[in-house]
């Protein structure tokens, strides 16, 4: 299987899971193992492989496992298309997930103990979203590990809200300082021109409109007004 085909097959996994995983939730017992982002997928990320310290032989084997995963997913998709029966489709899906889990353990087994520990830490970071506004403290996995109560969680939420407000105020101040600094720099450059050149410059551009910041671009747009009938 080519690399492009393998990537396409892996992208099908999300759609496949969405298609029938809801049917399996009520059927399968919950695992006692903590949830984590799949190790093999993590090890394919350049920043993770560098942090874990994969050597050339390990990276080569990780690539082989990843390519094989594409074949597993592709085969499962084909089999599901040939089996309209719900139970048969569910069985194929479970088998695929088992094979993927086995691959995950095979990827983990390639690592030295210190590499395994670091990978598990990175996986836990992604699972609890350690960079979110609550530092991951409200995730069920972290709540259980730290023994946090609802009282603790409410204190964390209140503190996070206060920090957010303080941060937003500070960011607004910094944006204003940045705009002022940009304007001062522009005026220094315009001072190199003659008065006539500066007038031509102003006539061409008019008042300067600052570009929208990345944070503003990420804000949801207001819904369009309802059509009048």
URTA-V144507 format. One record per helix or strand. SS is the DSSP state (H for helix, E for strand). FROM is the first residue (numbers start at 1). TO is the last residue. If there is no record, write none. Layout:
((SS,FROM,TO) (SS,FROM,TO))
//
This chain:
((H,3,25) (H,39,43) (H,46,52) (H,56,82) (H,86,109) (H,113,128) (H,140,146) (H,150,190) (H,195,205) (H,214,217))
//
